[in-house]
Amino acid sequence: MTRERQGGMMGDGHVDFAAFTRAVAATGYAGDVEVEIVNADVWAAAGEDVVAMMARHYAELVEPYL
């Protein structure tokens, strides 16, 4: 089971976010992007740390391919 499947932080598992994001963008989708993390370890971390990490991961893994 990948970490994404377990609800880990985006980018910690095996999902090719560049390819996935390019495929979605190619359909013309320009709507919102939601990140849902269901993981007790992430929930236990300080909120500002989680938001900062998620923003970095998004900027590296998704935004360049939109």
Steps between C-alpha positions, in 0.01 A plus 500: 500500500641841407523781749246699297261207541566508875448874506862613528629835386474569129820391327605243760369206301502377142253724317654679200349841571664662196340253258167505683486880513595533132225252406238691699616836362486358146125449543461874547420474871593824673304463824600455859751244623428342837741313722359267761737344752360232727795400715536512879869595483425799279204600716725493807744749346465875547250642251736768370767234432254283308377795292858608422598145397187459287567834327857391418385164367227664291745755359743223403265221390186662357527869420775472235278266294176698502 
